[in-house]
């Protein structure tokens, strides 16, 4: 009979792959950091600046079904690889346009940035089609819980990136230096999606069990991450050792699902005298005579 760690391997891999790959879809949350720098560098109006972060959403009704078809046809790993590559490449292009390193010719720079942002959004749809649908296939009994955890981590990871940026570079301003956040998100898009593509299973297995202990533990980890994020945003952020310590805690909490997904700790979290049913639920073990 396969071990508990072996039978939960595919769901664990699917969950952790989608948890981190989904972070890339939160890149639009970083617009508040570098948006002012884009406006200052290119002299855009408020309306032109707003278009960069709003017009792409109009593509959702077209790009979402197409992204789903691509993921269904070629598998979730392909969706993550293609989406991550597109998103990272176009974020680098947006940085180059905003800094003037890539002339746009006859096209207005504001319009060029809107077009780039639209392609970034399409890449995000490809990532979403894999990261938010794959966990449902591996956690059929707990599909609502697993999707909510993956989606919650998207927003929390955006907070982690923002607070880490403040520690590394200071409070964002309208200076061109804030544009480096685009490069940070490009690295995150590529890194998390390539990691997810390397880990994610192509399809679920009927012999797999749902590791309920992993979901319970990740729920409490994300709750701690939320509390630490709120605390980091409330304390003084300029040269504050407390803020630096809280951001370090944020990083540790954000990375903590990685070793948990390897599985050796999960049997220790289960009840001492229980056995897992094929559906992943725990039932009391029979007493010895």
N, C-alpha and C positions, 0 to 999 in steps of 0.2 A: 504493500500500500504506500503511495507516495506520501512524503512528509507534509506537514501543514505549510511549511515555508515554500515547498515546491508547488503545492496546489494553489497558493495565493500569488504566485510569481507574476502571472500575466496581469491580473487586476492591479497589483502594486506598481508594476512598470507603467501601465496605462495611466494610472492616477498621477504618479509623480511626473511623467513626461508631459501630460496635459497641464498640470499645475504650473509648471515653469514655462512651457511654451505659450500658455495663455497670457503671461506677463507682457509679451510683445504687443498684444492688442491694446495695452494701456498707454501706448506712446502718445496718444492725443492728449492725455492728461498732463503731459509735460509742456504743453503749449504756453501755459501761463509763465513758465520760466524764460523761454526764449522769444515769445511773441513780441514783447516790447523791444528787444534788440533787433528783430527783423524790421519793425516799423521805423526804428531810429536809423538803421543802416540804409534802408531803401527809400525812406521818406514816404511811406505809404499812409493813406488816409485810414481812419478807423474802420470804415466800411470795407476797404480792400484787405485790411488785416483780418477782420472777422470772416471774410470769405474763405480764407485759407483753412480755417478750422471748422467751417460749417457746410460749405458747398459739397465736400466729399460725401456727406451722409445722404445726399440725394441719390447716390448710386446704389444704395443698399438693396432696393427692390430688384435690381438687375444683377449686381455682383454676387449677392448671397446665394441665389439658386445656381449660378454658374460655378461658384466655389464649391458648393455641395456636390455637384456633378463631377468635378475634377477629383475631389477627395474620394468619392465613391468608386470612380473608375480606376484610379491609380493607387489608392490606399492613403491612410492618414500621414505616413511618413513623407510621401511625395507632397502632400498639401502643406505640411510644415516646412519642408525644404524650399519649395517654390515661394510660399508666402513670406518666409523669413528673408530669403534672398532679395525678393522684390522690395520689401519694406526697408531693409537695410540699405540697399543701393540707392533708393530714392531719397532716403533721409540724408545720405551723404551728398546727393545732388542738391537738395534743399540748402544744405550748409554752404555748398560751393556757390550757389546763386545768391544767397543772402550776404555772403562775404565779398561778392564781386569776383571770385576766382573763376567762375564760369559765366561768361557773357551770354545773354539770352538773345542777342541780335535784335530783330524787329519786334520780338515779343516783349511786352511789358514784364518786368521782373515779378510784379504782383500776380499777373496772370500765369506766369511760368510756375510760381510757387503753388498756386491753386491746382494747376494740372499735376504737379508732382504730388501734392497732398492727396489728390484723387487716386493716383496709382498706389500710394502708400495705403490708402483705405482698402483698395482691392486686395493688396497683399494681406492686410489684416483680416479680410473676409476669408481668405484661404486658410489662414491660421485658425480662425474661429471655427471653421467647418470641421476641422480635425480635433481641436482642443476641447470643444464644448460638446461634441457628439460622441467621441470615442469612449469617455467614461461611462456613458449610459449603457453601452454594449457590454461592459465588464461588470457593472454594478446594477443589474436589473431590479433587484429588490430594494436597493437604496439609491436609485437614480436621482431622485430629487436632492438628496443630501450631498451626493458627490458633485453634481453640477453646481450647487450653491457654493460649495467649498472652492471649486475651481474659479468661479466667477468672483467670489469675494477676494480671492488672492490677487486678481487682476488689479483691483483698486488699491489694495494694501501694498502691492509691489510698487505701484506708482508713487505712493507716499514714501516708501523706503528710498526710491531713487531720488525724489525731490529733497528729502532730508539729508541724504548722503551728499548730494550736490552742494547743499548749504555748508556742510562741514568742510568739504574739499575746496570750494571756490568762493564761499561767502554768499550772502543774501543776493539773489538775482537782481540785476538792474537792467537798464536799457543800453548798457555798453555792449559792444560787439562780442566781448568775452562770453556772454551768456549763450551765444550761439553754439558753443561747444556741447551744450546739452543735446543738440541734434546728433552729434557724433556718439555721445554716450548711449542714446536710444538706438542708434544704428548697431552698435556693438551688442546691446542687449537683445535686439531683434534677431540678429544672426546667431548669437551664442545660445540663447534659450531655445530657438527653433531647431538648430542643428543638434543640440543635446536631446530635445524631445524626439526628433526623428530617429536618433540612434537608439532610443529606449522603447519607443512605442510599439506594441505588438500590432501586426497587420489585422488580426481578427481574434475574437475571444475563443476560449475553449470551454466545452461542456463540462470538463473535469475540474475547472477552476472553482475556487471558493472565494466569496467576497470577504476580504479582511476588514470586518467591522471595527476591530480595535484600532486600525490605522485611521479610519475616518473619525472615530471618537477623539483620538489623540490630536489629530490635525484640527479638529474644531476648537479644542482648547488652546492649541498653539496660535491659531488665527485670532482667537479672542484676546490672548496676551499681546499679540502683534498689534491689534487695533488699539488696545489701551496704551501701549508704549508709543505708538504713533501719535495719539492724541496728546500724550504728555510731552513728547518732543516738540510739538507745534505750539505748546503753551509756554514753555520755559524760554528765557532769553537765548537767542540763537547766535549771537556774535561773541565769539571767544568764551563761550560758557562750557566749563568742564562737564556740567550736568547734561547739557545738550549733546555733547560729544559722546558721553557714556550711553545715553539713551539711543543714539543713532547706532552705536556699536551693538547694543542689545537688539535693535531692529534687524540688523544684518544677521546676527546669530539665529534669531527666531525665523527669519525668512529662509535661511539655509537648512534649518533643522529637519524638515521633511526628507531631505536627501538620505541621511543614514537610516532613518526610520523605514524608508521604503525598501531597504535591503532585506528586512524581515527578521533578523535574529532577535530583536527586542519584542516582537509581537507576541510570541508565546508567553513571555513574562507578564504581559499586560492582560492576558486572558484569565478567567477565574481558575483557581487552583484545581478544583474537581469538576471539570466540565469537558465536554467533547463537542466538536463542531459538527453540525448537520451538513448535508450536501449544499444547502442553501446558504450556509454561513452563519446560522443561528446557533446559539449555545444551549444545550440541554444538560441537566444534571446527570452525572455518571451513575450507573446502577450501583447500589451498595453491595458489598461482599457479604456473603452469608456467614 
